[in-house]
Structure formats: structure tokens, C-alpha cells
């Protein structure tokens, strides 16, 4: 575990460019090493095969000349003496020795005895005529390849031929591997340099992306990265980054608007409190006047308290780890309780509230009632006298559907997409007179979201508004 943590810490401190360079260099070095070793051994095999083939050809030539020596003695001498003597200065230096059936030397290349002492134990029977035998031979720090083969030089008589090939030159060349090591070292250094260069060029797009990101500040959130200028691998990153900027810019705009709206909402009651208090302090008043001022101040305090409570609720509702306690609710009964509470307000304007349908869903009773309360309160505020409010409860496709409709003043179409924004009001002056703060529908939206539901709103000016709520059972 300790080594694993150490390796993780070391890797985290190494740049991607360095990692790619090292990995590329290691891969290139391994590949070059494998290729070099393969070519080295293949070259050795080719040379040795050529040596074996050369000796085999010489044996066959001597066998042919031996069988026809009476008619072609000159050819035999050429194969056994002249040709090897001429090859003394070449890399193929070889020596020939021919025995008769009594193991006596018939002919040999000069100086053969200095390299290969005569072998008196050669088997010359016809049982050994079928194959050539090869073996390595060393003498005086030189390396040789020896071939021995029986030959038939007359009827019923078998001799032997020995050919020894000096392969010291090949051994010297193949054993001198320093050039291979130098080539591998140069290749490793070249791959390291090329790996760094290629990685640097490959990371150039990432550096450009980093430079663009550094230029984006709170005052320049409108800037975007051009995904088309990035390579294919970084294209999704550029798109995702632009989408993130869209969300941040949108949140930043909403935050600025929220701060402005909140300051405006708090400024009004605070100014009212300051103004009334200054008037009271300007001269003496009766107890009745003081009581009226205190009652007015209490209303402003309650308004500020309600505003703070709503803001705290919205803040908690947006917390990603918020879990609400749910129980099985009878939707009809919950709506009936809230409707009875607002019945007195409805009677003052002669507005009828009706609700019908039955369904059950798992939800939080307090939040559910607050949601219905906000919707009913809005409908009552903006519905004319002698109007109506209808609530329909239904259940289909595993969803509980609640539809609240009224025949109030309605909402213009251009305002519908913004009605769930905080502090947004269709008519600020009218909302101030009605006591609205623009937080009722945002709270409804938050409660619906906490219950994994969905809310939609449709409206026609001067004809009414319909709010549709869908909840999973």
C-alpha cells in the first residue's frame, strides 16, 4: 500500500508531456531492440546457412570429379588444390583433404596438415556413404567449420573427403557487437528527442485551450472555445467546456439579478421602517399614534420575516443532499384542508373553490400543503369577483395529476417562461399592492422538484390560468 501511494504521488507530479515522452521512448527502444536482435540473429543464420551450402557444393563437386578422375584428373586437382589455394585471400578460405579406401591421403590442399591433423580413424564403409557430417573445429584461436563425407571413387571402393572452412572472419564480425550497442544508444536518444518533439506538438492544442481558459474572467463569461480548432480527442472537452460556461454565465446572471431583487425587496420595508420611526421621533405623539406606528412596523417586520423564511426554504430546497420525509398522502384530503383555510378569503370576493377526484401519493404533507397554498393564494389574488377556481385530481400512467384552473386575469405569453424565476413579477406595481414578493411560484417549483415531479403552466390573458402538476405515485 505504501509503495502504491508513493507511485501515485510520483506520477501525479510528472507532467503528461514527460510521461508521454518517456513511454514513447521506452516503446521505441523496445521495438528497435527487438528488431535489431532479430536482424542480428537472422544475419548469423544466413551466414551459417551460406557456409553449410558452400561446403555441401564443394563436396558434391569433389565427389563428381572423384568418380571421373581417370578421365578428368585435372578437374579433381582443381577442386582439391587450385580452387582452395586461390581462395586463401578471400573470406571463404577453405582446405580440402581426400582419403582413399585405406585411409591414406590421396590429395590435399597445401598447409591443410597445419590446420587439421590427419584423422586415421575415418570410417570408409558403404554404410556411411549416405550423409555428410558437420562439426565445429577450433585450432590456434581460429574457428572452422568441418564437413566430412564418404565418396565412392571406383567400383566397390569408398574414400572420404574433408573440407574445413575458416569462419574466423564471420565470428569476428558477429562477435563485435559494439556497433549494435552504439546504434541502439543513438536510436534511444533519437526516440527520446522525437518523442519530446511529437508530444510537445501534440499538446499544443491543450496549451491553446489552457490559454483561452485563463483569459475568461467574471467579466468575460461570454467568451467560448472553438471546438473546431481542437483535435478530435479534445473536441468533446471543448464542447463540454462551452456548456459549462453557458451554465456558469446563466447562474452568474441569475445571481446578479437575485442580489438586485433581494436588495430591492429588503429596501422597501427597511425604508418604511426608517421613515415611520423618523416621523415618530420628530415630535411627541399620543399613545394611540404610537400603537398605530408599531402595528405598521409589525407588518413590515412580518413581511421581512416571511421573505427571509422563503429564501431559506429555497436555499435548503436546492441543496443536492436534502432528503425529505415522505408519507402516503390522500391528495383530496390535503387539498380540502388548504381550501377550507382560504374559503373566507374566497367568500369576500364571491369566488367559488371546487375540487374533485381521488388519488394517493408519497410526499411530505407540510410541503404539499404549502405548494397548494401558494397556488390558491395566487389564483385568489388575480381572479375577479364572482370568479371560480377548480382543482381536478386524476391518476393515470403511474402519475398523479393535479390541475388547478381559474378564470382570472391571466398571464401574457412573453412572461410565462420566467414566472418560476425568483422575484419575477408580471406587474411589479400590482404585486406590491397585493403583497407579493415573486417567490410563490419558485417555491412551488422547488417543492415539485423535491418530489421528482413536473410542473407546467399555461395562460390566456383575461381568460385565466391553468397549472398542471404531475407526481410519481
Secondary structure, 3 states (H helix, E strand, C coil): CHHHHHHHHHHHHCCHHHHHHHHHHHHHHHHHHHHHHHHHHHHHHHHHHHHHHHHHHHHHHHHHHHHCCCCCHHHHHHHHHHHHHHCCCCCCEEEEEEECCCCCEEEECCCHHHHCCCCCCCCCCHHHCCCEEEEEEEECCEEEEEEEEEEEEECCEEEEEEEEEECHHHHHHHHCCHHHHHHHHHHHHHHHHHHHHHHHHHCHHHHHHHHHHHHCCCCCCCCCCCHHHCCHHHHHHHHHHHHHHHHHHHHHHHHHHHHHHHHHHHHHHHHHHHHHHHHHHHCCCCHHHHHHHHHHHHHHHHHHHHHHHHHHHHHHHCCCCCCCCCEEEEHHHHHHHHHHHCHHHHHHCCCEEEEECCCEEEECHHHHHHHHHHHHHHHHHCCCCCCEEEEEEEEECCEEEEEEEECCCCCCHHHHCCCCCCCCCCCHHHHHHHCCCCCHHHHHHHHHHHCCCEEEEEEECCCEEEEEEEEEC
